[in-house]
Amino acid sequence: MGSSKSFIKSLLIGIGIGLSINSTFLFIFSMKYESLNSGIIFKSYIASIILGVVSCLTGYLFNRMESMIKASIIHFLILITTFVSVALFAGWIEDISSVVIPAIEFTVIYVAIFLVIYFVEKRKIEKINEELRKKVNA
């Protein structure tokens, strides 16, 4: 039961993240282009939801794999593949030949998020270890 609640929570978080990304990109593109038709908006909406859901669901790799490096590489590869696919679908990237710059941007953002999460988790672990040391020495 708890597992299905966690799964649904991850889906909803993913949809929220995807829609946040969608809103941000639509705002940026609306300043660049005079009009966005409903087809473009709909495709962008669907692509953002897919990207958000895949991003959150692939986060489960970190709970199931022993190697953080292996989980991170697999997670990244799934996300970059999903990003390129939905970006082509939504028209964020015109064709496969113009994928390099968006892929580099995606990678930089991924690495930045990864580092923030890494250092937050590292700090939590250090705090837990310090609490354990205090209990052992008490």
BELDAKA-V425537 format. One record per pair of residues at least 6 apart in sequence whose C-alpha atoms are under 8 Angstrom apart, sorted by the first residue. I is the first residue (numbers start at 0). GAP is how many residues later the second one is. Records with the same first field share a line. If there is no record, write none. Layout:
I=GAP + GAP
This chain:
6=50
9=43 + 46 + 47
10=42 + 45 + 46
11=41
12=39 + 40 + 43
13=35 + 37 + 38 + 39 + 40 + 41 + 42 + 43
14=33 + 34 + 35 + 37 + 38
15=33 + 36
16=32 + 35
17=29 + 30 + 31 + 32 + 33 + 34 + 35
18=26 + 29 + 30 + 33
20=27
21=22 + 23 + 26
25=15
29=6
39=50 + 51
42=46 + 47 + 48
43=46 + 47
46=39 + 40 + 42 + 43
47=38
49=36
50=28 + 31 + 32 + 35
53=25 + 28
54=24
57=17 + 20
58=16
60=10 + 14
61=6 + 9 + 10
64=6
75=34
79=23 + 26 + 27
83=9 + 15 + 19
86=6
87=6 + 7 + 8
92=6 + 9
